[in-house]
Amino acid sequence: MKKDIAIEKAYDAARDRYAAIGTDTEKALETLQKISISLHCWQADDVSGFETKGEGSLTGGIQVTGNYPGRARDIDELRSDILKAASLIPGRHRLSLHEIYGDFQGKVVDRNEVTPEHFRSWMQWGEENGMKLDFNSTSFSHPKSGNLTLSSPDEGIRRFWIEHTMRCRQISEEIGKYQNDPCIMNIWIHDGSKEVPAGRLEYRRILKDSLDEIFSVEYADMKDCIEAKLFGIGLESYTVGSYDFYLGYGASKGKIVTLDTGHFHLTESIADKVSSLLLFTPEIMLHVSRPVRWDSDHVVILNDDITDLAREIIRCKALDRVHIGLDYFDATINRIGAYVTGTRATQKALLLALLEPEGVLGKYESEGRCFERLALQEELKSMPWGAVWDMFCLRNDVPAGLDYVGDILKYEADVTSLRK
């Protein structure tokens, strides 16, 4: 660990102040150290993937805005950018891959033909760099995507996507075996309609049947997640895989429900959903992003929404049942900067939650001392948590404060700005 007298002195003072209200900062740091966040590979290349060398257009109800210079153009550049981002984020984290990021060696491999071998080099890379892998099927940006995939009445289209998704589960199983840790595979489809359909039920029945077939094969080294969406661009009036659909399916089938913080109405509290899901589903997967005005994927910042979500996880004592991944894409700013800022903001929210004096707050509540509870909750907002965060960075040998910015700008000058 590097030495920094100013950070150490500030931490010592903060540790004493937190101790006075019943918080052990060392325990908080120890817990935070064990939390791995799954970084999303698609931030580095604007969800382009390696099927068409970034020349294909993004479809399926999503879009990336901006054209900041330096997008990763191939697997080597993508891996370099991810490692650079990881070097500026304290702790040890995971990497989430979409199927379109396979190591295809320049060959055309359709999505119903993909195999674990197309991700063998990723498994080896993850092992070499200490990053466990997670996975996602990819139903968008393909000639057979259209508006409907797993819920399509067209049997040929539906069979194509069922085969794709089943192969993705097989890939995830092989990844899990290789890394001796379950690979979490997420299923998200964009299926929906721009206008109100004549009937909603049949599409959802088809989706249920497709999922039943996909999940008919049992695996031991991967975990299935199903993700809802509020709506997609061009598919605003009807979403087949709504939250209610996946909540019902997940609870009845024992599947992990994915909560994407950008896939709900802005007035909904994602934090409030955690305690309910924990009673009825085995685990929860979080895709952390930031909605702005509508269903969107902005870079995560330390706001009330993410702080409330982190508090709920900690208060539920659910770190062993809640998996945290990121899912945003911003091409208007430095992409590595977006990675680092968003991940560190998520970690800061978790730290704030871990610094709560759980025992004291719980005692106040059980004794009906609501005034004391409120006063302590308000005081926590101005406690010197930043000094604890800086110590976390120092102990992980990553820059504290804004020092990481210069490192990213140097990488831009030396590496990404040279990409044409």
SULGIWO-V674363 format. One record per run of one state. SS is the DSSP state (helix for helix, strand for strand, loop for the rest). FROM is the first residue (numbers start at 0). LEN is the number of residues. If there is no record, write none. Layout:
BEGIN
ss: {SS & SS}
from: {FROM & FROM}
len: {LEN & LEN}
END
This chain:
BEGIN
ss: {loop & helix & loop & helix & loop & strand & helix & loop & helix & loop & strand & helix & loop & helix & loop & strand & loop & helix & loop & strand & loop & strand & loop & helix & loop & strand & loop & strand & loop & strand & loop & strand & loop & helix & loop & strand & loop & helix & loop & strand & loop & strand & loop & strand & loop & helix & loop & strand & loop & helix & loop & helix & loop & helix & loop & helix & loop & helix & loop & helix & loop}
from: {0 & 4 & 20 & 24 & 33 & 36 & 40 & 43 & 74 & 86 & 93 & 98 & 101 & 115 & 128 & 132 & 136 & 154 & 179 & 182 & 187 & 191 & 193 & 200 & 214 & 221 & 227 & 231 & 232 & 234 & 235 & 237 & 239 & 242 & 253 & 255 & 260 & 269 & 280 & 283 & 288 & 289 & 290 & 297 & 298 & 303 & 315 & 321 & 326 & 334 & 354 & 357 & 366 & 369 & 380 & 384 & 395 & 402 & 414 & 415 & 418}
len: {4 & 16 & 4 & 9 & 3 & 4 & 3 & 31 & 12 & 7 & 5 & 3 & 14 & 13 & 4 & 4 & 18 & 25 & 3 & 5 & 4 & 2 & 7 & 14 & 7 & 6 & 4 & 1 & 2 & 1 & 2 & 2 & 3 & 11 & 2 & 5 & 9 & 11 & 3 & 5 & 1 & 1 & 7 & 1 & 5 & 12 & 6 & 5 & 8 & 20 & 3 & 9 & 3 & 11 & 4 & 11 & 7 & 12 & 1 & 3 & 2}
END
